[in-house]
């Protein structure tokens, strides 16, 4: 697999923004959605 640092950086930045947007609502469905989307990419 080819690594794309720029794409990965954008994804991490988006996750950080999402987490910051959710704030204390860590049980928000979007949080689990992001985890579900990013989980296969880490393996």
N, CA, C and O atoms as a Tripos MOL2 file, in Angstrom:
@<TRIPOS>MOLECULE
protein
  172   171    43     0     0
PROTEIN
NO_CHARGES

@<TRIPOS>ATOM
      1 N           0.8260   -1.2110    0.0000 N.3       1 UNK1
      2 CA          0.0000    0.0000    0.0000 C.3       1 UNK1
      3 C           0.8610    1.2620    0.0000 C.2       1 UNK1
      4 O           1.8800    1.3370    0.6860 O.2       1 UNK1
      5 N           0.4370    2.2290   -0.7680 N.am      2 UNK2
      6 CA          1.1660    3.4920   -0.8300 C.3       2 UNK2
      7 C           0.7290    4.4040    0.3050 C.2       2 UNK2
      8 O          -0.4590    4.5100    0.6120 O.2       2 UNK2
      9 N           1.6880    5.0490    0.9130 N.am      3 UNK3
     10 CA          1.3720    5.9580    2.0210 C.3       3 UNK3
     11 C           1.1810    7.3750    1.5020 C.2       3 UNK3
     12 O           1.9520    7.8560    0.6720 O.2       3 UNK3
     13 N           0.1600    8.0240    1.9950 N.am      4 UNK4
     14 CA         -0.1180    9.4040    1.6020 C.3       4 UNK4
     15 C          -0.1390   10.2850    2.8510 C.2       4 UNK4
     16 O          -1.1900   10.4700    3.4650 O.2       4 UNK4
     17 N           1.0220   10.8270    3.2250 N.am      5 UNK5
     18 CA          1.1520   11.6320    4.4490 C.3       5 UNK5
     19 C           0.1880   12.8110    4.4800 C.2       5 UNK5
     20 O          -0.3660   13.1400    5.5290 O.2       5 UNK5
     21 N          -0.0100   13.4480    3.3250 N.am      6 UNK6
     22 CA         -0.8790   14.6250    3.2700 C.3       6 UNK6
     23 C          -2.3220   14.2370    3.5730 C.2       6 UNK6
     24 O          -3.0160   14.9190    4.3260 O.2       6 UNK6
     25 N          -2.7640   13.1290    2.9740 N.am      7 UNK7
     26 CA         -4.1290   12.6520    3.1900 C.3       7 UNK7
     27 C          -4.3160   12.2360    4.6460 C.2       7 UNK7
     28 O          -5.3470   12.5180    5.2570 O.2       7 UNK7
     29 N          -3.3030   11.5630    5.1940 N.am      8 UNK8
     30 CA         -3.3540   11.1170    6.5840 C.3       8 UNK8
     31 C          -3.4070   12.3080    7.5260 C.2       8 UNK8
     32 O          -4.1420   12.2950    8.5130 O.2       8 UNK8
     33 N          -2.6270   13.3350    7.2200 N.am      9 UNK9
     34 CA         -2.6090   14.5480    8.0440 C.3       9 UNK9
     35 C          -3.9720   15.2310    8.0270 C.2       9 UNK9
     36 O          -4.4510   15.7090    9.0550 O.2       9 UNK9
     37 N          -4.5910   15.2700    6.8460 N.am     10 UNK10
     38 CA         -5.9170   15.8830    6.7160 C.3      10 UNK10
     39 C          -6.9430   15.1160    7.5260 C.2      10 UNK10
     40 O          -7.8190   15.7050    8.1600 O.2      10 UNK10
     41 N          -6.8290   13.7860    7.5010 N.am     11 UNK11
     42 CA         -7.7600   12.9330    8.2290 C.3      11 UNK11
     43 C          -7.6130   13.1420    9.7320 C.2      11 UNK11
     44 O          -8.6060   13.2740   10.4480 O.2      11 UNK11
     45 N          -6.3570   13.1710   10.2090 N.am     12 UNK12
     46 CA         -6.0970   13.3980   11.6320 C.3      12 UNK12
     47 C          -6.6110   14.7670   12.0490 C.2      12 UNK12
     48 O          -7.2000   14.9180   13.1200 O.2      12 UNK12
     49 N          -6.3870   15.7610   11.2020 N.am     13 UNK13
     50 CA         -6.8480   17.1190   11.4970 C.3      13 UNK13
     51 C          -8.3700   17.1570   11.5920 C.2      13 UNK13
     52 O          -8.9260   17.8180   12.4680 O.2      13 UNK13
     53 N          -9.0410   16.4460   10.6870 N.am     14 UNK14
     54 CA        -10.4980   16.3770   10.6970 C.3      14 UNK14
     55 C         -11.0120   15.7170   11.9720 C.2      14 UNK14
     56 O         -12.0060   16.1560   12.5510 O.2      14 UNK14
     57 N         -10.3290   14.6580   12.4050 N.am     15 UNK15
     58 CA        -10.7020   13.9550   13.6340 C.3      15 UNK15
     59 C         -10.5420   14.8730   14.8430 C.2      15 UNK15
     60 O         -11.3960   14.9030   15.7300 O.2      15 UNK15
     61 N          -9.4270   15.6310   14.8690 N.am     16 UNK16
     62 CA         -9.1800   16.5680   15.9720 C.3      16 UNK16
     63 C         -10.2750   17.6280   16.0260 C.2      16 UNK16
     64 O         -10.7640   17.9710   17.1020 O.2      16 UNK16
     65 N         -10.6560   18.1440   14.8610 N.am     17 UNK17
     66 CA        -11.7210   19.1490   14.7890 C.3      17 UNK17
     67 C         -13.0450   18.5560   15.2590 C.2      17 UNK17
     68 O         -13.8040   19.2040   15.9790 O.2      17 UNK17
     69 N         -13.3150   17.3180   14.8470 N.am     18 UNK18
     70 CA        -14.5470   16.6410   15.2460 C.3      18 UNK18
     71 C         -14.6100   16.4580   16.7550 C.2      18 UNK18
     72 O         -15.6320   16.7340   17.3820 O.2      18 UNK18
     73 N         -13.4960   15.9850   17.3370 N.am     19 UNK19
     74 CA        -13.4300   15.7730   18.7850 C.3      19 UNK19
     75 C         -13.6110   17.0900   19.5260 C.2      19 UNK19
     76 O         -14.3110   17.1590   20.5360 O.2      19 UNK19
     77 N         -12.9630   18.1420   19.0050 N.am     20 UNK20
     78 CA        -13.0860   19.4630   19.6250 C.3      20 UNK20
     79 C         -14.5190   19.9760   19.5200 C.2      20 UNK20
     80 O         -15.0230   20.6290   20.4330 O.2      20 UNK20
     81 N         -15.1760   19.6720   18.3860 N.am     21 UNK21
     82 CA        -16.5520   20.1020   18.1620 C.3      21 UNK21
     83 C         -17.5090   19.3680   19.0950 C.2      21 UNK21
     84 O         -18.4680   19.9480   19.6050 O.2      21 UNK21
     85 N         -17.2310   18.0760   19.3110 N.am     22 UNK22
     86 CA        -18.0850   17.2790   20.1950 C.3      22 UNK22
     87 C         -17.9300   17.7170   21.6420 C.2      22 UNK22
     88 O         -18.8880   17.7110   22.4150 O.2      22 UNK22
     89 N         -16.6980   18.1020   21.9990 N.am     23 UNK23
     90 CA        -16.4550   18.5820   23.3560 C.3      23 UNK23
     91 C         -16.6670   17.4940   24.3920 C.2      23 UNK23
     92 O         -16.0340   16.4400   24.3400 O.2      23 UNK23
     93 N         -17.5580   17.7570   25.3300 N.am     24 UNK24
     94 CA        -17.8000   16.8100   26.4200 C.3      24 UNK24
     95 C         -18.7460   15.6940   25.9980 C.2      24 UNK24
     96 O         -18.8790   14.6980   26.7100 O.2      24 UNK24
     97 N         -19.4080   15.8430   24.8480 N.am     25 UNK25
     98 CA        -20.3270   14.8080   24.3760 C.3      25 UNK25
     99 C         -19.5440   13.7190   23.6590 C.2      25 UNK25
    100 O         -19.6220   13.5870   22.4380 O.2      25 UNK25
    101 N         -18.7880   12.9410   24.4250 N.am     26 UNK26
    102 CA        -17.9590   11.8850   23.8600 C.3      26 UNK26
    103 C         -18.7700   10.6880   23.3970 C.2      26 UNK26
    104 O         -18.2730    9.8310   22.6660 O.2      26 UNK26
    105 N         -20.0320   10.6370   23.8320 N.am     27 UNK27
    106 CA        -20.8830    9.5060   23.4580 C.3      27 UNK27
    107 C         -21.6930    9.8150   22.2040 C.2      27 UNK27
    108 O         -22.6470    9.1090   21.8770 O.2      27 UNK27
    109 N         -21.3030   10.8680   21.5150 N.am     28 UNK28
    110 CA        -22.0020   11.2570   20.2910 C.3      28 UNK28
    111 C         -21.8050   10.1930   19.2100 C.2      28 UNK28
    112 O         -20.6990    9.6800   19.0450 O.2      28 UNK28
    113 N         -22.8640    9.8580   18.4770 N.am     29 UNK29
    114 CA        -22.7900    8.8280   17.4200 C.3      29 UNK29
    115 C         -21.6940    9.0960   16.3870 C.2      29 UNK29
    116 O         -21.0810    8.1660   15.8630 O.2      29 UNK29
    117 N         -21.4530   10.3890   16.0990 N.am     30 UNK30
    118 CA        -20.4200   10.7450   15.1230 C.3      30 UNK30
    119 C         -19.0460   10.2820   15.5740 C.2      30 UNK30
    120 O         -18.2040    9.9110   14.7560 O.2      30 UNK30
    121 N         -18.8230   10.3070   16.8890 N.am     31 UNK31
    122 CA        -17.5330    9.8790   17.4290 C.3      31 UNK31
    123 C         -17.2850    8.4090   17.1020 C.2      31 UNK31
    124 O         -16.1820    8.0230   16.7150 O.2      31 UNK31
    125 N         -18.3340    7.5930   17.2650 N.am     32 UNK32
    126 CA        -18.2140    6.1740   16.9510 C.3      32 UNK32
    127 C         -18.0910    5.9580   15.4420 C.2      32 UNK32
    128 O         -17.4130    5.0370   14.9850 O.2      32 UNK32
    129 N         -18.7580    6.8230   14.6830 N.am     33 UNK33
    130 CA        -18.6870    6.7320   13.2230 C.3      33 UNK33
    131 C         -17.2630    6.9820   12.7330 C.2      33 UNK33
    132 O         -16.7590    6.2760   11.8600 O.2      33 UNK33
    133 N         -16.6220    8.0040   13.3110 N.am     34 UNK34
    134 CA        -15.2380    8.3290   12.9550 C.3      34 UNK34
    135 C         -14.3080    7.1840   13.3390 C.2      34 UNK34
    136 O         -13.4060    6.8240   12.5810 O.2      34 UNK34
    137 N         -14.5360    6.6070   14.5360 N.am     35 UNK35
    138 CA        -13.7070    5.4870   14.9840 C.3      35 UNK35
    139 C         -13.8800    4.2950   14.0470 C.2      35 UNK35
    140 O         -12.9150    3.6050   13.7170 O.2      35 UNK35
    141 N         -15.1200    4.0630   13.6250 N.am     36 UNK36
    142 CA        -15.4310    2.9350   12.7430 C.3      36 UNK36
    143 C         -14.7640    3.1030   11.3830 C.2      36 UNK36
    144 O         -14.2860    2.1370   10.7890 O.2      36 UNK36
    145 N         -14.7370    4.3420   10.8980 N.am     37 UNK37
    146 CA        -14.1350    4.6340    9.5950 C.3      37 UNK37
    147 C         -12.6080    4.5160    9.6580 C.2      37 UNK37
    148 O         -11.9820    4.0160    8.7220 O.2      37 UNK37
    149 N         -12.0210    4.9710   10.7490 N.am     38 UNK38
    150 CA        -10.5620    5.0170   10.8600 C.3      38 UNK38
    151 C          -9.9590    3.6990   11.3440 C.2      38 UNK38
    152 O          -8.7640    3.4680   11.1630 O.2      38 UNK38
    153 N         -10.7630    2.8380   11.9510 N.am     39 UNK39
    154 CA        -10.2550    1.5880   12.5030 C.3      39 UNK39
    155 C          -9.6180    0.6830   11.4480 C.2      39 UNK39
    156 O          -8.5040    0.2070   11.6690 O.2      39 UNK39
    157 N         -10.2720    0.4240   10.3130 N.am     40 UNK40
    158 CA         -9.6790   -0.4680    9.3020 C.3      40 UNK40
    159 C          -8.3710    0.0690    8.7190 C.2      40 UNK40
    160 O          -7.5150   -0.7070    8.2940 O.2      40 UNK40
    161 N          -8.2170    1.3890    8.7000 N.am     41 UNK41
    162 CA         -7.0230    1.9990    8.1110 C.3      41 UNK41
    163 C          -5.7910    1.8380    8.9870 C.2      41 UNK41
    164 O          -4.6630    1.8940    8.4960 O.2      41 UNK41
    165 N          -6.0060    1.6360   10.3000 N.am     42 UNK42
    166 CA         -4.8660    1.5210   11.2090 C.3      42 UNK42
    167 C          -4.3120    0.1060   11.2140 C.2      42 UNK42
    168 O          -3.1550   -0.1090   11.5730 O.2      42 UNK42
    169 N          -5.1360   -0.8650   10.8160 N.am     43 UNK43
    170 CA         -4.6930   -2.2530   10.8400 C.3      43 UNK43
    171 C          -3.9000   -2.6040    9.5920 C.2      43 UNK43
    172 O          -3.4480   -3.7400    9.4470 O.2      43 UNK43
@<TRIPOS>BOND
     1     1     2 1
     2     2     3 1
     3     3     4 2
     4     3     5 am
     5     5     6 1
     6     6     7 1
     7     7     8 2
     8     7     9 am
     9     9    10 1
    10    10    11 1
    11    11    12 2
    12    11    13 am
    13    13    14 1
    14    14    15 1
    15    15    16 2
    16    15    17 am
    17    17    18 1
    18    18    19 1
    19    19    20 2
    20    19    21 am
    21    21    22 1
    22    22    23 1
    23    23    24 2
    24    23    25 am
    25    25    26 1
    26    26    27 1
    27    27    28 2
    28    27    29 am
    29    29    30 1
    30    30    31 1
    31    31    32 2
    32    31    33 am
    33    33    34 1
    34    34    35 1
    35    35    36 2
    36    35    37 am
    37    37    38 1
    38    38    39 1
    39    39    40 2
    40    39    41 am
    41    41    42 1
    42    42    43 1
    43    43    44 2
    44    43    45 am
    45    45    46 1
    46    46    47 1
    47    47    48 2
    48    47    49 am
    49    49    50 1
    50    50    51 1
    51    51    52 2
    52    51    53 am
    53    53    54 1
    54    54    55 1
    55    55    56 2
    56    55    57 am
    57    57    58 1
    58    58    59 1
    59    59    60 2
    60    59    61 am
    61    61    62 1
    62    62    63 1
    63    63    64 2
    64    63    65 am
    65    65    66 1
    66    66    67 1
    67    67    68 2
    68    67    69 am
    69    69    70 1
    70    70    71 1
    71    71    72 2
    72    71    73 am
    73    73    74 1
    74    74    75 1
    75    75    76 2
    76    75    77 am
    77    77    78 1
    78    78    79 1
    79    79    80 2
    80    79    81 am
    81    81    82 1
    82    82    83 1
    83    83    84 2
    84    83    85 am
    85    85    86 1
    86    86    87 1
    87    87    88 2
    88    87    89 am
    89    89    90 1
    90    90    91 1
    91    91    92 2
    92    91    93 am
    93    93    94 1
    94    94    95 1
    95    95    96 2
    96    95    97 am
    97    97    98 1
    98    98    99 1
    99    99   100 2
   100    99   101 am
   101   101   102 1
   102   102   103 1
   103   103   104 2
   104   103   105 am
   105   105   106 1
   106   106   107 1
   107   107   108 2
   108   107   109 am
   109   109   110 1
   110   110   111 1
   111   111   112 2
   112   111   113 am
   113   113   114 1
   114   114   115 1
   115   115   116 2
   116   115   117 am
   117   117   118 1
   118   118   119 1
   119   119   120 2
   120   119   121 am
   121   121   122 1
   122   122   123 1
   123   123   124 2
   124   123   125 am
   125   125   126 1
   126   126   127 1
   127   127   128 2
   128   127   129 am
   129   129   130 1
   130   130   131 1
   131   131   132 2
   132   131   133 am
   133   133   134 1
   134   134   135 1
   135   135   136 2
   136   135   137 am
   137   137   138 1
   138   138   139 1
   139   139   140 2
   140   139   141 am
   141   141   142 1
   142   142   143 1
   143   143   144 2
   144   143   145 am
   145   145   146 1
   146   146   147 1
   147   147   148 2
   148   147   149 am
   149   149   150 1
   150   150   151 1
   151   151   152 2
   152   151   153 am
   153   153   154 1
   154   154   155 1
   155   155   156 2
   156   155   157 am
   157   157   158 1
   158   158   159 1
   159   159   160 2
   160   159   161 am
   161   161   162 1
   162   162   163 1
   163   163   164 2
   164   163   165 am
   165   165   166 1
   166   166   167 1
   167   167   168 2
   168   167   169 am
   169   169   170 1
   170   170   171 1
   171   171   172 2
@<TRIPOS>SUBSTRUCTURE
     1 UNK1         2 RESIDUE 1 A UNK
     2 UNK2         6 RESIDUE 1 A UNK
     3 UNK3        10 RESIDUE 1 A UNK
     4 UNK4        14 RESIDUE 1 A UNK
     5 UNK5        18 RESIDUE 1 A UNK
     6 UNK6        22 RESIDUE 1 A UNK
     7 UNK7        26 RESIDUE 1 A UNK
     8 UNK8        30 RESIDUE 1 A UNK
     9 UNK9        34 RESIDUE 1 A UNK
    10 UNK10       38 RESIDUE 1 A UNK
    11 UNK11       42 RESIDUE 1 A UNK
    12 UNK12       46 RESIDUE 1 A UNK
    13 UNK13       50 RESIDUE 1 A UNK
    14 UNK14       54 RESIDUE 1 A UNK
    15 UNK15       58 RESIDUE 1 A UNK
    16 UNK16       62 RESIDUE 1 A UNK
    17 UNK17       66 RESIDUE 1 A UNK
    18 UNK18       70 RESIDUE 1 A UNK
    19 UNK19       74 RESIDUE 1 A UNK
    20 UNK20       78 RESIDUE 1 A UNK
    21 UNK21       82 RESIDUE 1 A UNK
    22 UNK22       86 RESIDUE 1 A UNK
    23 UNK23       90 RESIDUE 1 A UNK
    24 UNK24       94 RESIDUE 1 A UNK
    25 UNK25       98 RESIDUE 1 A UNK
    26 UNK26      102 RESIDUE 1 A UNK
    27 UNK27      106 RESIDUE 1 A UNK
    28 UNK28      110 RESIDUE 1 A UNK
    29 UNK29      114 RESIDUE 1 A UNK
    30 UNK30      118 RESIDUE 1 A UNK
    31 UNK31      122 RESIDUE 1 A UNK
    32 UNK32      126 RESIDUE 1 A UNK
    33 UNK33      130 RESIDUE 1 A UNK
    34 UNK34      134 RESIDUE 1 A UNK
    35 UNK35      138 RESIDUE 1 A UNK
    36 UNK36      142 RESIDUE 1 A UNK
    37 UNK37      146 RESIDUE 1 A UNK
    38 UNK38      150 RESIDUE 1 A UNK
    39 UNK39      154 RESIDUE 1 A UNK
    40 UNK40      158 RESIDUE 1 A UNK
    41 UNK41      162 RESIDUE 1 A UNK
    42 UNK42      166 RESIDUE 1 A UNK
    43 UNK43      170 RESIDUE 1 A UNK
